[in-house]
C-alpha cells in the first residue's frame, strides 16, 4: 500500500475530483466504507457520492439499469460500479472512457457498464485494469472494489494517465448491456399491441416499464394491460394524484418512461408483479373501466 501511494504521489495536478459509487454491497458491512477510505487516503481532494448500494445482491441487470438511469445526473469524474458475482474469476475488470475523457466508468465486464456508457455518449476508449502495480496486494481475490477499482480510481484522480492502468481493448469486445427491448405483439381478441417488461420497482411500488409514452400514443388514453391470464385497464396520466382511487395509472415517470402506479399505493402489490415480469399492452375501452380481477405474475 505504501509503495502504491509513493507511485501516486509522482503525479502533479489532480485529474478528477469526483468519484461516484454504485454497488450491491449494502450498508451493513464495512465494504463501502473501506472503499471510500482507500480512495480518500490516496486522493484526499476527491468528493465521493453514493449513487446506491442497495442493488439486489448479484443482480447485474438491476445494477445496469440503475446506473443507466442515474448516469446523466452524475458529475464528471470516475464512476465505480460493482455488482460482480464473477469476482475472482477470469472476467475482466475494465475502465470505459466517455465524454472526451471527462468521465471514466469502472467495473466488471459483465454487462454492468455498457448501457450507462451508451447513455453518456458511447465508449471512446476501453482499458483492462491489468496493471497489477496499481492494485492493492490482498490474501484473496474476492474484494475487487477495495483491491482494484478503488486504488485505480485514486491513481486516475491524482493525475495518472489512463493508458497506464492496463492494456487498451476493443470497445466491441465489452459485454453488452442487459436492458430489455419492447416488442410488437398481436392478440387475437385485442389486436395490435406491445410486450413490455417491468424493469424496476421503486420504493413506492411504482413499476417502471421499458417503454416511453410516445410508443403508446397510438393505443389511446386508456390501455388494456394483460399479465398472464388477467386483464386490467390503466389510464395514461401525467401525475399520481390524477389516478382515481384504487385504479391503475400509466404515468410518465421522472426518467421519461411509463410506470404503472397507484395513487398513494403500491402498483407492484396490487398487480403482483416485479422486475422482469412481462406486461402486454393493447388499446383499452373508451370508458376506461377497470377490471376488478387480481393480477398474477406473467408466466
Secondary structure as UniProt FT lines:
FT   HELIX           2..8
FT   TURN            9..10
FT   STRAND          18..23
FT   HELIX           31..42
FT   TURN            44..45
FT   STRAND          47..52
FT   TURN            57..58
FT   HELIX           60..70
FT   HELIX           71..73
FT   STRAND          77..82
FT   TURN            85..88
FT   STRAND          93..98
FT   HELIX           99..101
FT   STRAND          103..108
FT   HELIX           114..119
FT   TURN            120..121
FT   STRAND          125..128
FT   HELIX           132..134
FT   HELIX           145..149
FT   HELIX           150..157
FT   TURN            158..159
FT   HELIX           162..164
FT   STRAND          168..169
FT   HELIX           171..173
FT   STRAND          183..187
FT   TURN            188..190
FT   STRAND          191..201
FT   TURN            203..204
FT   STRAND          207..212
FT   HELIX           213..215
FT   HELIX           217..219
FT   STRAND          222..227
FT   TURN            228..229
FT   STRAND          230..237
FT   HELIX           240..242
FT   TURN            245..246
FT   STRAND          248..252
FT   TURN            254..255
FT   STRAND          257..262
FT   TURN            263..264
FT   HELIX           267..271
FT   TURN            275..276
FT   STRAND          278..283
FT   TURN            286..287
//
